[in-house]
Amino acid sequence: MKMRKKMCMKMNVRERERERERERVGKDDEKWKGAREVVVEDCSGLMAVL
């Protein structure tokens, strides 16, 4: 259970890194949004499994 929560937190860290990359690049906004939504869905799925 705890490992899955840590995985979720790691995903959130990656999500923040992607946000920074997206701000730096400033283009392909929709593509980045899609990637972020998928990460959030995965994280929610893990929490739901718990």
C-alpha positions as CSV (number, residue, x, y, z in Angstrom):
1,M,0.0,0.0,0.0
2,K,2.7,2.5,1.0
3,M,4.7,1.7,-2.1
4,R,1.8,2.5,-4.3
5,K,1.3,5.9,-2.5
6,K,5.0,6.6,-3.1
7,M,4.6,5.7,-6.8
8,C,1.7,8.2,-6.9
9,M,3.9,10.9,-5.3
10,K,6.7,10.2,-7.8
11,M,4.2,10.6,-10.6
12,N,3.2,14.0,-9.2
13,V,6.9,15.0,-9.1
14,R,7.2,14.0,-12.8
15,E,4.0,16.0,-13.5
16,R,5.6,19.1,-11.9
17,E,8.7,18.6,-14.0
18,R,6.5,18.4,-17.1
19,E,4.8,21.6,-16.1
20,R,8.2,23.3,-16.0
21,E,9.2,21.9,-19.3
22,R,5.9,23.0,-20.8
23,E,6.4,26.6,-19.5
24,R,9.9,26.6,-20.9
25,V,8.8,25.4,-24.3
26,G,5.6,27.3,-24.5
27,K,4.2,25.3,-27.4
28,D,2.4,21.9,-27.9
29,D,0.1,23.0,-25.0
30,E,-2.6,20.5,-25.8
31,K,-0.1,17.6,-26.0
32,W,1.3,18.5,-22.5
33,K,-2.2,18.9,-21.1
34,G,-3.1,15.4,-22.4
35,A,0.1,13.9,-20.8
36,R,-0.7,15.6,-17.5
37,E,-4.3,14.3,-17.5
38,V,-3.1,10.8,-18.1
39,V,-0.7,11.0,-15.1
40,V,-3.5,12.3,-12.8
41,E,-5.8,9.5,-14.0
42,D,-3.1,6.9,-13.2
43,C,-2.5,8.4,-9.8
44,S,-6.3,8.5,-9.0
45,G,-6.5,4.8,-10.2
46,L,-3.8,3.8,-7.8
47,M,-5.5,5.6,-4.9
48,A,-8.8,4.0,-5.8
49,V,-7.1,0.6,-5.7
50,L,-5.8,1.3,-2.2
